[in-house]
Structure formats: structure tokens, C-alpha cells
Amino acid sequence: DGGITQSPKYLFRKEGQNVTLSCEQNLNHDAMYWYRQDPGQGLRLIYYSQIVNDFQKGDIAEGYSVSREKKESFPLTVTSAQKNPTAFYLCATQQGPQTYEQYFGPGTRLTVT
Amino acid sequence: AQSVTQPDIHITVSEGASLELRCNYSYGATPYLFWYVQSPGQGLQLLLKYFSGDTLVQGIKGFEAEFKRSQSSFNLRKPSVHWSDAAEYFCAVGAQDSNYQLIWGAGTKLIIKP
């Protein structure tokens, strides 16, 4: 069954701790994206990767880090440097760089207190 | 730079009534256009897309959208809404000089009155 898996669905952390959000896909898509969603603000791009072992910063990369060691996986680490990390995080894939259509995972809601 | 505007933050429609959600974009050439839907606490699902050809495109769940180049618009329509259509709707534009990424509108939240 093809798809995008994000785990966990809900994540709770204390302020000052780093936390890693998982995103796995078995669609064999080349590109993967991380978005942050806050109420009333739409989707904001954090990082994206168009090929294994390469990634680029999006509009709001500060306080986040990623890796792309395998085609299937694109984990996002929210570091303690992120000033306001509580949000809904969405992972998406794109078949190739010129296809545009993105497919989304179910999201992870991170709450930091 | 490309941009996408969804002028309505919220829209309230009675069940069974028709719906039109507005989307305007800013881009010099013909863009690739998308509408996505998001139920609360869920990921986004593609409703429909326009790349070229017929400017009226049909999507899933009974939705359609019309590309109007002269107005730089790609409005989403549905002739009769159901309570299950209550969700947030996002318009997005893809353009080659945006490094093949999607530029997103801020979203329109659809509320259905019984």
C-alpha cells in the first residue's frame, strides 16, 4: 500500500529539548518537503530535498534541521533554537522536480511546553 | 515573485447551496494550478489541477475549477455542497522559476450551515 507515513501523530516535548519528526514514503518519489502550519497562516516551507544527500532551506528554516540519507526518509529535527515550535507539521512528496503535484502525509502535531 | 491570493478567510454556505472559492495568482506565464482540501487535523488531499488545455477542469468529490487567464484566477466551484465538504481549501501555483515548488495561498475555511 503506497503512501506517506508521519509518526507520531501527536508529540509532546519540554522546552529546550530537541525532537525529531519522522517522514517515510514508499512512492519512490524523488522530492520531499517539510511544511509548518499555524492557524490562519497556510503552509510555510521549512526545508526541501530534491535528491538524496541534498536539501535546501525554505522560508522558515531557522531552528530546524533535516537529513536525506535515503530516498524513502526525510526526518525533521526541531531544535531548542526554534523559538515557537508548537505547530502542525506536514511532510509532502513530489514525484520529480518538474511534476509540481505534491502528496501529503497525515501530519504531526507538536506541542512544546 | 509569484504569489497566490485567496481573498476569503472564511466562507459560510448552507447545505445544498452552490459554492465558489476564489483564487488569484501573480505570475507572468501560464502557471500550473492546484486546489487541495484539508480536513481538521489531517494532511492535504489534491482536489484538481490545471496544466494546459480545457480551462474547466473536473476534480474529485464533485468539484470543478475554471482557469481564466485574463483575470489570473482559478476559482473552485461546487453546485451543491454537503456537510462533509466543511474543511479548509488551499489554492497553489507551481512555476518553473520557483524552483518547481508550489506557492500556497493562505487558505479558505468553508463552514456549512445545516
Interface residues (C-beta under 8 A of the other chain):
Chain A: I4 Q6 A31 Y33 G40 Q41 G42 L43 L45 Y48 Q50 Q56 F88 L90 A92 Q94 P97 Q98 T99 Y100 E101 Q102 Y103 F104 G105 P106 G107 R109
Chain B: I9 Y32 F34 Y36 G41 Q42 G43 L44 Q45 L46 K49 F90 G94 Q96 N99 Y100 Q101 L102 W104 G105 A106 G107
